Amino acid sequence: MSDQTAPPVLRTVGLTKEFGGLVAVRSVDFDVPPGSITSLIGPNGAGKTTLFNVVAGLYEPTSGHVEFLGRRMIAAPERTWLEPVFWVLPALLVWALTYLAASAGVGAGTELAQVMILVGLMLLIATLITAVIRPSWYDRFLVRMGIFKCARPNDMVAAGIGRTFQNIRLFANMTAIENVLVGMHGRLKASPLDAVLRTPGQVREEAASVGEARRLLGFVGLPTREGELARNLPYGDQRRLEIARALATRPKLLLLDEPTAGMNPSETAAMMALFGRIKTELGLPILLIEHDMRVVMGVSDTITVLDHGEKIAEGTPAEVRANSRVIEAYLGKGAA
């Protein structure tokens, strides 16, 4: 199946996000095709970062939904009131049976009733812990019961979305390679017990992770910086390190929020080349927010334009550049 006919990696359908009476994003539909660079642009306050944060699981949408790899991941919660019933139901059943048995004189006054009460309490604790951890089987169970919970940021990372931030969010007092290793944490298989005992499997996995982190640092152009503290890196290198950390999560889609902001022309050109390598060498689609129109027009396959939270245009760079509504949004009505 070609990229032109393949289903989109990411799709938003009627996505709306309100903060009180403020509508930050209003009924936005757009797709990110596989193997593409899709840019999301618009004037300041257009709702770009809000939309990013909804897609990443930081905000729950007011209405509409987000599909990732064909699965609905982000939407307003549905029938969540039913979930607590399943937390307490096993324990209640055990206690009810114990009460009925005691009322009927079966096992009354014996240690069996006390044991059953303890079993019910342990079941209650176990179900509450499961609800907090939310393993994949628990999420599947909720779906079968007709309960939908909006995916959290860690769920989106586990599903395959990696992202960087508008304001750099590195671990400043950790080295470059340690920052990248943090990105790999969610994909590691070794348990805490394996780490304590230093089992052979854990040692092999740790060595492989370090090797992969070094490869990623080399890929983004930081092959000699692994031992430097993140706070000591130049600004442009910090941006590259954040991309390396996002790639370490093994994403299927990369979200980049103004990755060239504050860069000089040579740094910007190098970053554009990196975007191209991510697309061609890794085959990784990118959803990009960027204010620098030279970057947007130079790297994008498709562009979606927002203004006051609404989508006003979509198409190739040439189509968007010539769109009168886009010109009006950026330069004012007289310019259009």
C-alpha positions as CSV (number, residue, x, y, z in Angstrom):
1,M,0.0,0.0,0.0
2,S,1.5,3.4,-1.0
3,D,1.7,6.3,1.3
4,Q,-0.9,8.0,-0.8
5,T,-3.5,5.3,-0.2
6,A,-2.4,4.2,3.3
7,P,-4.6,5.4,6.2
8,P,-3.2,8.4,8.2
9,V,-0.9,7.9,11.1
10,L,-2.8,10.5,13.0
11,R,-6.3,11.9,12.5
12,T,-8.3,14.5,14.4
13,V,-12.0,14.6,13.9
14,G,-14.1,17.6,14.9
15,L,-11.5,18.4,17.6
16,T,-12.6,21.1,20.0
17,K,-11.0,22.4,23.2
18,E,-12.6,25.0,25.4
19,F,-11.2,26.6,28.5
20,G,-14.2,28.0,30.3
21,G,-15.8,30.4,27.8
22,L,-12.6,30.5,25.6
23,V,-12.6,28.2,22.6
24,A,-9.0,27.5,21.9
25,V,-9.5,24.9,19.2
26,R,-12.8,24.6,17.2
27,S,-13.9,21.6,15.3
28,V,-10.5,20.9,13.6
29,D,-10.1,18.0,11.2
30,F,-6.7,17.1,9.8
31,D,-4.6,14.0,8.9
32,V,-0.9,13.2,9.2
33,P,-0.1,10.8,6.3
34,P,2.6,8.1,6.8
35,G,6.1,9.1,5.9
36,S,5.3,12.8,5.6
37,I,6.1,16.1,7.3
38,T,2.9,17.9,8.1
39,S,3.2,21.5,9.5
40,L,0.7,23.2,11.7
41,I,1.0,27.0,11.4
42,G,-1.0,30.1,12.3
43,P,-0.6,33.5,14.0
44,N,0.2,33.7,17.7
45,G,-2.8,32.5,19.7
46,A,-4.2,30.4,16.8
47,G,-4.4,27.3,19.0
48,K,-1.5,25.3,17.6
49,T,0.1,24.3,20.9
50,T,-3.3,23.6,22.5
51,L,-4.0,21.2,19.7
52,F,-0.6,19.6,20.2
53,N,-1.2,19.2,23.9
54,V,-4.6,17.5,23.2
55,V,-2.9,15.1,20.7
56,A,-0.2,14.3,23.3
57,G,-2.7,13.5,26.0
58,L,-2.1,16.6,28.2
59,Y,-5.6,18.0,27.7
60,E,-8.9,16.2,27.3
61,P,-10.9,17.6,24.4
62,T,-14.3,19.2,24.9
63,S,-15.6,17.3,21.9
64,G,-14.3,15.4,18.9
65,H,-11.6,12.8,19.0
66,V,-8.0,11.8,17.9
67,E,-7.2,8.6,16.2
68,F,-3.7,7.2,16.2
69,L,-2.8,4.3,14.0
70,G,-6.5,3.7,13.5
71,R,-7.3,3.6,17.2
72,R,-9.4,6.2,19.0
73,M,-7.1,7.4,21.7
74,I,-8.2,11.0,22.7
75,A,-11.8,11.9,23.3
76,A,-14.1,13.1,26.0
77,P,-14.5,10.3,28.7
78,E,-17.6,8.1,28.4
79,R,-19.5,6.3,31.1
80,T,-16.5,6.6,33.5
81,W,-19.0,6.5,36.4
82,L,-19.3,2.8,35.8
83,E,-15.6,2.1,36.4
84,P,-15.7,2.4,40.2
85,V,-18.3,-0.4,40.2
86,F,-15.7,-2.8,38.9
87,W,-13.2,-1.7,41.5
88,V,-15.5,-2.8,44.4
89,L,-17.6,-5.5,42.8
90,P,-15.2,-8.5,43.5
91,A,-14.8,-7.5,47.1
92,L,-18.5,-6.9,47.5
93,L,-19.3,-10.3,46.0
94,V,-17.0,-12.1,48.4
95,W,-18.3,-10.2,51.4
96,A,-22.0,-10.8,50.4
97,L,-21.3,-14.5,50.1
98,T,-19.7,-14.5,53.5
99,Y,-22.6,-12.7,55.0
100,L,-25.1,-15.0,53.4
101,A,-23.2,-18.1,54.6
102,A,-23.0,-16.7,58.1
103,S,-26.7,-15.9,58.1
104,A,-27.5,-19.4,57.1
105,G,-25.3,-20.8,59.8
106,V,-22.7,-22.2,57.4
107,G,-19.3,-21.6,58.8
108,A,-20.6,-19.1,61.4
109,G,-18.2,-18.4,64.2
110,T,-15.3,-20.0,62.4
111,E,-12.2,-18.6,61.0
112,L,-13.5,-19.0,57.5
113,A,-15.6,-15.9,57.7
114,Q,-12.6,-13.8,58.8
115,V,-10.5,-15.3,56.0
116,M,-13.1,-14.4,53.5
117,I,-13.3,-10.8,54.8
118,L,-9.6,-10.5,54.4
119,V,-9.8,-12.0,50.9
120,G,-12.3,-9.4,49.9
121,L,-10.1,-6.6,51.3
122,M,-7.2,-7.9,49.3
123,L,-9.3,-8.0,46.2
124,L,-10.3,-4.4,46.7
125,I,-6.7,-3.3,47.1
126,A,-5.7,-5.3,44.1
127,T,-8.4,-3.7,41.9
128,L,-7.5,-0.2,43.0
129,I,-3.8,-0.8,42.3
130,T,-4.7,-2.1,38.8
131,A,-6.8,1.0,38.1
132,V,-3.9,3.2,39.0
133,I,-1.3,1.2,36.9
134,R,-3.8,0.6,34.0
135,P,-2.1,-2.3,32.3
136,S,-3.2,-2.9,28.7
137,W,-5.6,-5.7,29.5
138,Y,-7.4,-3.4,31.9
139,D,-7.8,-0.8,29.2
140,R,-9.2,-3.5,26.9
141,F,-11.6,-4.6,29.6
142,L,-12.9,-1.1,30.0
143,V,-13.5,-0.8,26.2
144,R,-15.4,-4.0,26.2
145,M,-17.6,-2.6,29.0
146,G,-18.3,0.5,27.0
147,I,-16.1,2.7,29.2
148,F,-13.8,5.2,27.5
149,K,-11.0,7.0,29.3
150,C,-9.0,9.6,27.5
151,A,-5.4,8.5,27.0
152,R,-2.8,10.1,29.2
153,P,0.6,11.4,28.1
154,N,2.3,8.1,29.1
155,D,-0.3,6.2,27.1
156,M,0.4,8.2,24.0
157,V,4.2,7.6,24.4
158,A,3.6,3.9,24.8
159,A,1.3,3.9,21.7
160,G,4.1,5.6,19.7
161,I,4.1,9.4,19.9
162,G,7.3,11.2,20.8
163,R,7.4,14.9,21.2
164,T,9.6,17.9,22.0
165,F,8.4,21.1,23.7
166,Q,8.2,24.8,22.8
167,N,10.3,25.5,25.9
168,I,13.2,23.1,26.2
169,R,12.5,20.5,28.9
170,L,15.7,18.6,29.4
171,F,17.0,17.2,32.7
172,A,19.6,20.0,33.1
173,N,21.8,18.3,35.7
174,M,22.0,15.0,33.7
175,T,24.4,14.3,30.9
176,A,23.3,14.2,27.3
177,I,23.4,10.4,27.2
178,E,21.5,10.1,30.4
179,N,18.8,12.3,29.0
180,V,18.5,10.0,26.0
181,L,18.4,6.9,28.2
182,V,15.5,8.5,30.1
183,G,13.6,8.4,26.8
184,M,14.2,4.7,26.5
185,H,12.9,3.9,30.0
186,G,9.3,3.0,28.9
187,R,10.6,0.5,26.4
188,L,12.9,-1.5,28.7
189,K,11.9,-5.0,29.8
190,A,14.0,-5.5,32.9
191,S,12.2,-5.4,36.2
192,P,13.4,-3.5,39.3
193,L,14.5,-6.9,40.7
194,D,16.6,-7.6,37.6
195,A,18.3,-4.2,38.2
196,V,19.0,-5.0,41.9
197,L,20.4,-8.5,41.1
198,R,22.2,-7.3,37.9
199,T,20.9,-10.3,36.0
200,P,22.5,-11.2,32.6
201,G,19.4,-10.1,30.7
202,Q,19.4,-6.7,32.5
203,V,23.1,-6.2,31.8
204,R,22.7,-7.0,28.1
205,E,19.7,-4.6,27.9
206,E,21.6,-1.8,29.6
207,A,24.5,-2.2,27.3
208,A,22.2,-2.2,24.3
209,S,20.5,0.9,25.6
210,V,23.8,2.8,26.0
211,G,24.8,1.7,22.4
212,E,21.4,2.9,21.0
213,A,21.7,6.2,22.9
214,R,25.1,6.8,21.4
215,R,23.7,6.0,18.0
216,L,20.9,8.5,18.4
217,L,23.3,11.2,19.7
218,G,25.4,10.7,16.5
219,F,22.2,10.7,14.4
220,V,21.2,14.2,15.6
221,G,24.7,15.5,15.4
222,L,26.0,15.2,18.9
223,P,28.5,12.3,18.8
224,T,31.0,13.9,21.1
225,R,28.6,15.4,23.6
226,E,27.4,12.4,25.5
227,G,29.2,13.2,28.8
228,E,28.3,16.9,29.0
229,L,25.6,18.1,31.2
230,A,22.5,19.2,29.3
231,R,22.6,22.7,30.9
232,N,26.1,23.3,29.5
233,L,25.2,22.5,25.9
234,P,24.7,25.4,23.4
235,Y,21.1,26.2,22.7
236,G,21.0,24.5,19.3
237,D,22.5,21.4,20.7
238,Q,19.9,21.3,23.5
239,R,17.2,21.3,20.8
240,R,19.0,18.4,19.1
241,L,19.3,16.5,22.4
242,E,15.5,16.9,23.0
243,I,14.9,15.4,19.5
244,A,17.3,12.5,20.4
245,R,15.4,11.9,23.6
246,A,12.1,11.8,21.7
247,L,13.5,9.4,19.2
248,A,14.6,7.2,22.1
249,T,11.0,6.4,22.9
250,R,10.9,4.6,19.5
251,P,8.0,6.7,18.2
252,K,5.8,6.0,15.2
253,L,5.0,9.8,15.0
254,L,7.2,12.7,16.1
255,L,5.7,15.9,17.3
256,L,8.0,18.9,17.1
257,D,6.9,22.2,18.8
258,E,8.9,25.1,17.3
259,P,12.2,23.2,17.1
260,T,14.1,26.0,15.3
261,A,12.9,28.9,17.6
262,G,15.8,31.1,18.6
263,M,18.2,29.5,16.2
264,N,20.5,31.4,13.8
265,P,20.3,30.7,10.0
266,S,23.1,28.1,10.0
267,E,21.6,26.2,12.9
268,T,18.1,26.4,11.3
269,A,19.5,25.0,8.0
270,A,21.2,22.1,9.9
271,M,17.9,21.4,11.7
272,M,16.0,21.3,8.4
273,A,18.5,18.8,7.1
274,L,17.9,16.7,10.3
275,F,14.1,16.7,9.6
276,G,14.7,15.4,6.2
277,R,16.9,12.6,7.5
278,I,14.3,11.6,10.1
279,K,11.8,11.4,7.3
280,T,13.9,9.5,4.7
281,E,16.3,7.4,6.8
282,L,13.9,6.5,9.7
283,G,10.7,6.7,7.7
284,L,9.2,8.6,10.6
285,P,6.3,11.0,10.0
286,I,6.6,14.4,11.6
287,L,3.9,16.9,12.9
288,L,5.6,20.2,13.1
289,I,4.6,23.6,14.7
290,E,6.9,26.3,13.4
291,H,6.8,30.1,13.0
292,D,9.7,30.3,10.5
293,M,8.0,30.2,7.1
294,R,11.2,29.4,5.4
295,V,11.4,26.2,7.4
296,V,7.7,25.4,6.9
297,M,7.8,25.9,3.1
298,G,11.2,24.1,2.8
299,V,10.4,20.8,4.6
300,S,6.6,20.3,4.6
301,D,4.7,17.9,2.4
302,T,1.3,19.3,3.6
303,I,0.4,22.4,5.8
304,T,-2.6,23.0,7.9
305,V,-3.3,26.6,8.9
306,L,-5.2,27.6,12.1
307,D,-6.6,31.0,12.9
308,H,-8.4,31.7,16.2
309,G,-8.7,28.0,16.7
310,E,-10.2,27.2,13.4
311,K,-8.7,25.5,10.3
312,I,-8.8,28.0,7.5
313,A,-6.6,26.3,4.9
314,E,-4.8,23.0,4.1
315,G,-2.7,21.9,1.2
316,T,0.8,21.9,-0.2
317,P,3.2,24.7,0.5
318,A,2.4,26.3,-2.8
319,E,-1.3,26.1,-2.3
320,V,-1.1,27.5,1.2
321,R,1.2,30.3,0.2
322,A,-1.3,31.5,-2.4
323,N,-4.4,31.2,-0.2
324,S,-6.1,34.5,0.4
325,R,-7.4,33.5,3.9
326,V,-3.8,32.7,5.0
327,I,-2.5,36.0,3.7
328,E,-5.3,37.8,5.5
329,A,-4.6,35.9,8.8
330,Y,-0.9,36.8,8.7
331,L,-0.9,40.3,7.1
332,G,-4.4,41.6,7.6
333,K,-7.5,42.0,5.4
334,G,-6.0,44.7,3.2
335,A,-3.1,42.5,2.2
336,A,-5.4,39.8,0.9
